[in-house]
């Protein structure tokens, strides 16, 4: 990477962290109550290394064939890897072996495979159930009424740790419309808590709507473009 590109990356990361801190302050939250997952899909390991040197530790990848070489190249760093793409049955072993978090669990069958394939020496795999707040063809997630049964199934698997919920809502034009959708995910989390499940995570908010997500209680925001710029074209 050129020095200019590295400076731009550093500035965008700092600006994103400031956006999170400002949103947290506005809504009476501590800034460290909102974690930042830098979504590094489509960007090289060199960019991840620059952010790691600045203190960024959590990175998200969507595609295994792209992610695994990066994980290998960056194994000298103490990073936390989040799988944030749709997970197919034939990819579960590599995710179970190499990632720390899965944000997109939406089928009990996939949960069972992850549980069976998680190495015995590794800590339980952190799991967020993906919720489809608005039906969208081609997108993953379970409808709100099916969240509790799936969450209970995940919580019963010993090599998985149910952490909470995740959503990727459709774009909305206004802050209030964005926040309203995120509040629906927060309501799903309260349902799980009322049912006696231990959940502490709301993974929601991306580059265009992170402020609304923080306002609604996000504990992870997943930011790609605002940090890395547009993805490199293959």
C-alpha positions in Angstrom: 0.0 0.0 0.0 1.2 3.5 -0.7 1.8 6.0 2.1 -1.1 8.1 0.9 -3.5 5.1 0.9 -2.3 4.1 4.4 -3.0 7.7 5.6 -6.4 7.7 4.1 -7.2 4.4 5.8 -6.0 5.6 9.1 -8.0 8.8 8.9 -11.2 6.9 7.9 -10.8 4.5 10.8 -10.3 7.4 13.2 -13.3 9.2 11.8 -15.4 6.1 12.2 -14.4 5.6 15.8 -15.3 9.3 16.4 -18.8 8.7 14.9 -19.3 5.8 17.2 -18.1 7.8 20.3 -20.3 10.8 19.3 -23.4 8.7 18.8 -22.8 6.9 22.1 -22.4 10.2 24.0 -25.6 11.6 22.4 -27.6 8.6 23.6 -26.1 8.4 27.1 -23.9 5.4 26.4 -20.3 4.7 27.2 -18.2 4.7 24.0 -16.6 1.4 24.9 -20.1 -0.3 25.1 -20.1 -0.3 21.3 -17.6 -2.5 19.6 -16.3 -2.0 16.1 -16.0 -4.9 13.6 -14.0 -3.7 10.6 -15.4 -5.5 7.6 -12.4 -6.3 5.6 -13.8 -8.3 2.7 -12.4 -7.3 -0.6 -9.4 -5.6 1.0 -5.9 -6.9 1.4 -4.1 -8.2 4.5 -1.8 -5.2 4.3 -4.8 -2.9 5.1 -5.8 -5.1 8.0 -2.3 -5.0 9.4 -2.2 -1.2 9.3 -5.4 -1.0 11.4 -4.2 -3.7 13.8 -1.1 -1.5 14.4 -3.5 1.3 15.4 -5.3 -1.0 17.9 -8.2 -2.4 15.8 -8.6 -6.0 16.9 -11.9 -7.2 15.5 -12.3 -7.9 11.7 -15.1 -9.4 9.7 -15.0 -11.5 6.6 -17.8 -12.8 4.4 -16.1 -15.2 2.0 -14.0 -18.2 3.2 -11.9 -18.5 0.1 -10.8 -14.9 0.6 -10.6 -14.9 4.4 -8.4 -18.0 5.0 -5.3 -16.7 3.3 -5.6 -13.5 5.2 -5.9 -15.3 8.5 -2.8 -17.3 7.6 -0.8 -14.2 6.6 -1.8 -12.3 9.8 -1.5 -15.2 12.3 1.3 -13.3 14.0 -1.2 -10.7 15.2 -3.7 -11.3 18.0 -6.9 -10.6 16.1 -10.5 -11.6 16.7 -12.2 -12.9 13.5 -15.9 -12.6 12.8 -17.6 -14.5 10.1 -20.3 -12.1 8.7 -21.4 -13.8 5.5 -24.1 -16.4 4.7 -22.9 -19.8 5.9 -23.3 -22.9 3.8 -23.2 -26.4 5.1 -20.0 -27.3 3.2 -18.1 -24.3 4.7 -18.9 -24.9 8.4 -15.8 -26.8 9.3 -13.4 -24.0 8.2 -15.5 -21.4 10.1 -15.6 -23.6 13.2 -11.9 -24.1 13.1 -10.7 -20.6 12.3 -13.2 -17.9 13.5 -14.1 -16.6 16.9 -17.6 -15.3 16.0 -20.4 -16.2 13.6 -22.9 -13.3 13.2 -25.2 -15.0 10.6 -26.6 -18.2 12.1 -30.1 -18.8 10.8 -30.5 -22.6 10.7 -30.4 -25.2 13.5 -28.7 -27.6 11.0 -25.8 -25.2 10.6 -25.6 -24.7 14.4 -25.3 -28.5 14.9 -22.5 -28.7 12.3 -20.6 -25.8 13.9 -20.9 -27.4 17.3 -19.7 -30.8 16.1 -16.7 -29.3 14.2 -15.5 -26.7 16.7 -12.1 -28.0 18.0 -12.0 -29.3 21.5 -9.1 -27.0 22.4 -10.8 -23.8 21.3 -13.2 -21.7 23.3 -16.9 -22.1 22.4 -17.7 -20.3 19.2 -19.6 -17.0 19.8 -22.9 -17.0 17.9 -25.4 -14.4 16.9 -28.7 -15.4 15.4 -29.5 -13.4 12.2 -33.0 -12.0 12.2 -34.9 -10.9 9.1 -36.9 -7.9 10.3 -38.2 -7.3 6.8 -38.7 -10.2 4.3 -36.2 -9.8 1.5 -35.6 -12.4 -1.2 -32.1 -13.8 -1.2 -31.2 -12.6 2.3 -30.6 -14.8 5.3 -32.2 -14.6 8.7 -35.2 -16.0 10.6 -38.4 -14.0 11.2 -38.8 -12.6 14.7 -41.3 -15.3 15.7 -38.8 -18.0 15.0 -35.9 -16.4 16.9 -36.6 -17.9 20.3 -36.7 -21.6 19.2 -33.5 -21.2 17.3 -31.8 -19.4 20.1 -32.8 -22.1 22.6 -31.3 -24.7 20.2 -28.0 -22.8 20.0 -27.9 -22.3 23.7 -28.1 -26.1 24.3 -25.0 -26.9 22.2 -21.9 -27.1 24.3 -19.3 -26.0 21.7 -21.3 -22.8 20.9 -22.0 -19.8 23.0 -25.2 -17.9 22.2 -24.3 -14.2 22.4 -27.3 -12.4 20.8 -28.8 -11.2 17.6 -27.8 -9.7 14.3 -29.6 -8.0 11.5 -29.0 -6.4 8.1 -32.1 -4.3 7.5 -33.0 -2.7 4.1 -31.9 0.9 3.6 -34.1 3.6 5.1 -34.0 7.3 4.3 -34.3 8.8 7.8 -32.7 8.3 11.1 -36.0 7.6 12.8 -36.9 4.9 10.2 -33.5 3.3 10.7 -33.8 3.4 14.5 -37.3 1.9 14.4 -35.9 -1.2 12.6 -33.1 -1.6 15.0 -35.4 -1.2 17.9 -37.3 -4.3 16.6 -34.1 -6.3 17.0 -33.7 -4.9 20.5 -37.2 -6.1 21.3 -36.3 -9.6 20.1 -33.3 -9.5 22.5 -35.6 -8.6 25.4 -37.8 -11.6 24.5 -34.8 -13.9 24.8 -33.8 -12.3 28.1 -37.4 -12.7 29.4 -37.2 -16.4 28.4 -34.2 -16.9 30.6 -31.5 -16.9 27.9 -28.2 -15.1 28.6 -27.6 -12.8 25.7 -25.6 -9.6 25.7 -25.0 -8.8 22.0 -26.8 -6.7 19.3 -24.8 -6.8 16.1 -26.4 -4.1 14.0 -25.4 -1.0 12.1 -23.2 -0.4 9.1 -21.5 2.6 7.4 -24.7 4.4 6.5 -26.8 3.8 9.7 -24.4 3.2 12.6 -25.7 6.2 14.5 -29.3 4.8 14.5 -28.0 1.4 15.6 -26.1 2.9 18.5 -29.2 4.8 19.5 -31.1 1.5 19.6 -28.5 -0.3 21.7 -26.0 -1.9 19.3 -23.1 -3.6 20.9 -21.3 -4.3 17.6 -21.4 -2.1 14.6 -20.0 -3.7 11.4 -18.3 -1.1 9.3 -16.7 -1.7 5.9 -16.9 1.1 3.3 -16.5 4.0 5.8 -13.2 2.5 6.9 -11.7 0.8 3.9 -13.4 2.7 1.0 -14.9 0.9 -1.9 -14.0 -2.7 -2.3 -11.4 -3.6 -4.9 -12.8 -4.9 -8.1 -11.7 -8.3 -9.1 
